[in-house]
């Protein structure tokens, strides 16, 4: 295993064992429930929006290591971002997860690049993208409160 793969593996393990922003958010303005029926991942995303940005974000639920780590990395990265920037980041992560394996991750993804390894395992892409789809739903103008990755 090369150094970069080992570093990415360590990032995933750390965020699974010690998820950041884990737990309910009492003053959330948007709450979205997400489920991945193939893997059994279930999560609830709490987002507090204000002045066009994500003021606070938290998640809770159960899932595999990839699902938990991805949600943890996501909340850590998007907290404080303008909604538009969070949606742009969603698009970059989606490309990372579903793009060609030869495609280099966008340089500005930083630790999120650790998620790129799951594209080699198509059944795990849904695990890694669950929290991101919940985020997209939470900050979009629609009123969807449930997300399913099928």
C-alpha positions as CSV (number, residue, x, y, z in Angstrom):
1,X,0.0,0.0,0.0
2,X,1.5,3.3,-0.9
3,X,1.9,6.2,1.5
4,X,-1.1,8.2,0.1
5,X,-3.4,5.2,0.3
6,X,-2.3,4.6,3.9
7,X,-2.9,8.3,4.8
8,X,-6.4,8.2,3.3
9,X,-7.2,5.0,5.1
10,X,-6.1,6.6,8.4
11,X,-8.3,9.6,7.7
12,X,-11.4,7.4,7.1
13,X,-10.6,5.3,10.3
14,X,-10.1,8.4,12.4
15,X,-13.4,10.0,11.3
16,X,-15.3,6.8,11.8
17,X,-13.9,6.3,15.3
18,X,-14.2,9.9,16.3
19,X,-16.9,11.5,14.1
20,X,-16.9,15.3,14.2
21,X,-20.2,17.2,14.6
22,X,-22.0,14.1,15.8
23,X,-25.3,14.5,17.5
24,X,-28.6,16.4,17.2
25,X,-28.8,20.2,16.7
26,X,-31.7,21.6,18.6
27,X,-32.0,24.9,16.7
28,X,-31.6,23.3,13.2
29,X,-33.6,25.1,10.4
30,X,-33.5,22.0,8.2
31,X,-33.5,18.3,9.1
32,X,-33.1,15.6,6.5
33,X,-33.2,11.8,7.2
34,X,-31.2,9.6,4.9
35,X,-31.1,5.9,4.4
36,X,-29.1,3.5,2.2
37,X,-31.2,0.4,2.1
38,X,-28.5,-1.7,0.5
39,X,-26.1,-1.2,3.4
40,X,-28.4,-0.3,6.2
41,X,-26.9,3.1,6.8
42,X,-29.3,5.5,8.5
43,X,-28.6,9.1,9.3
44,X,-30.2,12.4,10.2
45,X,-28.6,15.6,9.1
46,X,-29.3,18.8,11.0
47,X,-28.4,22.1,9.4
48,X,-28.8,25.6,10.7
49,X,-28.9,28.1,7.8
50,X,-28.6,31.9,8.2
51,X,-27.5,34.7,6.0
52,X,-27.1,32.4,3.0
53,X,-24.6,30.2,4.8
54,X,-24.3,27.0,6.9
55,X,-24.0,28.4,10.4
56,X,-23.9,24.9,12.0
57,X,-24.3,21.3,10.9
58,X,-24.5,18.0,12.8
59,X,-25.5,14.4,12.0
60,X,-26.4,11.3,13.9
61,X,-27.2,7.8,13.1
62,X,-25.7,4.4,12.4
63,X,-23.8,3.1,9.4
64,X,-20.7,1.6,8.1
65,X,-17.3,3.2,8.5
66,X,-17.4,4.9,5.1
67,X,-20.8,6.4,5.7
68,X,-19.9,7.8,9.1
69,X,-16.5,9.0,8.0
70,X,-17.9,10.7,4.9
71,X,-20.6,12.5,6.9
72,X,-18.0,13.6,9.5
73,X,-15.6,14.9,6.9
74,X,-18.5,16.7,5.2
75,X,-19.8,18.5,8.3
76,X,-16.3,19.5,9.2
77,X,-15.7,21.0,5.8
78,X,-19.0,22.8,5.0
79,X,-19.6,24.4,8.4
80,X,-19.5,28.2,7.8
81,X,-19.6,27.9,4.0
82,X,-22.1,29.9,1.9
83,X,-24.8,27.6,0.5
84,X,-23.5,28.0,-3.1
85,X,-20.0,27.0,-2.1
86,X,-21.4,23.9,-0.3
87,X,-23.3,22.9,-3.4
88,X,-20.1,23.4,-5.5
89,X,-18.3,21.1,-3.0
90,X,-21.1,18.5,-3.3
91,X,-20.5,18.5,-7.1
92,X,-16.7,18.0,-6.7
93,X,-17.2,15.2,-4.2
94,X,-19.8,13.6,-6.4
95,X,-17.3,13.7,-9.3
96,X,-14.6,12.2,-7.0
97,X,-16.9,9.3,-6.0
98,X,-18.3,8.5,-9.4
99,X,-15.5,9.7,-11.8
100,X,-12.8,7.7,-13.6
101,X,-10.2,6.1,-11.3
102,X,-7.5,7.8,-13.4
103,X,-9.0,11.2,-12.6
104,X,-7.0,13.2,-10.0
105,X,-9.1,14.6,-7.1
106,X,-9.6,18.4,-7.2
107,X,-6.7,20.0,-5.3
108,X,-9.0,21.9,-3.0
109,X,-10.7,18.8,-1.6
110,X,-7.9,18.3,0.9
111,X,-8.9,15.5,3.4
112,X,-12.1,14.8,1.4
113,X,-9.8,13.2,-1.3
114,X,-9.7,10.2,1.1
115,X,-13.2,9.3,-0.1
116,X,-11.9,8.8,-3.7
117,X,-10.9,5.2,-3.0
118,X,-14.5,4.1,-2.7
119,X,-15.1,4.6,-6.5
120,X,-13.2,1.3,-6.9
121,X,-16.1,-0.4,-5.0
122,X,-19.4,0.7,-6.7
123,X,-21.6,-0.6,-3.9
124,X,-19.7,1.6,-1.4
125,X,-20.3,4.9,-3.4
126,X,-23.8,5.0,-2.0
127,X,-22.4,4.8,1.6
128,X,-20.0,7.6,1.0
129,X,-22.6,9.8,-0.8
130,X,-25.5,9.4,1.7
131,X,-24.6,12.4,3.9
132,X,-23.7,14.5,0.8
133,X,-27.1,13.9,-0.8
134,X,-28.8,14.8,2.6
135,X,-26.8,18.0,2.6
136,X,-27.8,18.9,-1.0
137,X,-31.5,18.3,0.0
138,X,-31.1,20.3,3.2
139,X,-29.7,23.4,1.5
140,X,-31.8,23.3,-1.7
141,X,-34.9,25.3,-2.1
142,X,-37.1,22.2,-2.1
143,X,-38.6,20.8,1.1
144,X,-37.5,17.2,0.8
145,X,-36.9,15.7,4.3
146,X,-35.9,12.2,3.3
147,X,-33.1,11.0,1.1
148,X,-32.6,7.4,-0.1
149,X,-29.6,6.2,-2.0
150,X,-30.7,3.4,-4.2
